Amino acid sequence: MSAIRPAAVIVLAAGEGTRMKSRRVPKVLHELGGRTMVGHVLAASRELDPERLLVVVGHDRDKVTAHLEADWPGARPVVQEQQNGTGHAVRMVLEAVGSIEGTVLVLNGDAPLLRGDVLHELLAVHEDEGNAATILTADLPDPTGYGRMIRAADGSVSAIVEEKDADAAQRAITEINVGMYAFDGALLGAALKQVTTDNAKGEEYLTDVVTILRDSGRRVGGALDRHWIGPLGVNDRVQLAEARRLLNDRVLEAHMRQGVTVVDPMSTWVDVQVTIEPDAVIEPGTQLRGATHVAAGARVGPGCTITDTTVGEDAVVANAVCEGAEIGPEVSVGPFAYLRPGTRLARGAKAGTYVEMKNAVVGEGTKVPHLTYVGDAEIGAGSNIGAACVFVNYDGVEKRKSVVGDHVKVGSDNMLVAPVRIGDGAYTAAGSVITGDVPPGAMAVARARQRNVEGWVERRRSGTPSAEAARRAQERAEQGD
């Protein structure tokens, strides 16, 4: 890998991308693996630590610029008002920032499969060979439709022959032009001044710079990426899906080779920024998104969508949706649980079946087993929340907080109407609506006393199956007497 720092990386991201058929999202902002397409290219570029990172924007430039400002600080947008070709785009950069001395890389913003190690190799070949320009190339099993790289005896590139102009021997060549380059900055600037629009589209092409440099006796080389797979650029939704699958395969393979078990890679999707420790197990049908972290020994899935969430050691999360949550060690979540932002579960806690939590802090060993909503609450250690409880946190204007102490037993079918505090060691009776604080060690009973109205069914529901069943039961009781 090259240790030389490039003077600049220029990312071309001004195109409209009409084949994407998207009215709302600029082509380069379509996402895969938790990043935009241009984000993947910028991430690969950052591995080179360039002195300048310049992004050419044009179509929907306000959206692209806002994305750069939010997620890629330090990447400078340069406007290409009219999209008049790749050479024109690079010329607009040099006119905006001035001449650039040193090595300049020109990359396409719609190539999300680009890797940092490939760019290091491109830079190394460029500098080791002393090239004026170095073309990134790929070896494709089926190069149909692409220009073929013609190499001279010394390994330099003597020509790029388009397929329509190639003879049989040239068509048999499988090395093609990827469309990304390393240039000597000073020579690039001089050559761009010689580029014309004398072509069918009336545009300035960057490939003409390569021709100008070669015809002037400068050396043009090629850096071959022997492991290139997938589309060279993403131009439509079909290619986007293909690139998404290939990227995910790459991510999963890297995790598996580091000791993570992925039971079914075909149904598992993991974003590029997710981190997973060895001996974690990812079950089928699981999506790990954003800045999620899964610790050693944890088991996630099946059927989980986990976003920006920390999963602790030896935790088990099944059939759950978790967003912005902290799941501690040895915690059990699910099945069919929903953890919303601000939820924090301490060691050994449980959020069971059909439990929803939001902005809830649950203490060590506390169990919330089933059919419960816990919102804006703090629950201490060793407590148990019975089935079908609701932490009533919204009064129609404000969200209010409930506090439940250590080793509290909240009975089934309770309503805790915030703000309310239940002291350590207290109990609440099943079916209670708790509207006031409960002292430590007390039993709170907040329900109406039961009243049985004898004979009501026979009088008010005469002739129904219920009345007939009641009559038979009465007869059996009388016969037993």
Secondary structure, 3 states (H helix, E strand, C coil): CCCCCCCEEEEEECCCCHHHCCCCCCHHHCEECCEEHHHHHHHHHHCCCCCCEEEEECCCHHHHHHHHHHHCCCEEEEECCCCCCHHHHHHHHHHHHCCCCCEEEEEECCCCCCCHHHHHHHHHHHHHHCCCEEEEEEECCCCCCCCEEEECCCCCEEEEECHHHCCHHHHCCCEEEEEEEEEEHHHHHHHHCCCCCCCCCCCCCHHHHHHHHHHCCCCEEEEEECCCCCCCCCCCHHHHHHHHHHHHHHHHHHHHHCCCEECCHHHCEECCCCEECCCCEECCCCEEECCCEECCCCEECCCCEEECCEECCCCEECCEEEECCEECCCCEECCCEEECCCCEECCCCEEEEEEEEEEEEECCCCEEEEEEEEEEEEECCCCEECCCCEEECECCCCECCEEECCCCEECCCCEEECCEEECCCCEECCCCEECCCECCCCEECCCCCCCCCCCHHHHHCCCCHHHHHHHHHHHHHHHHC
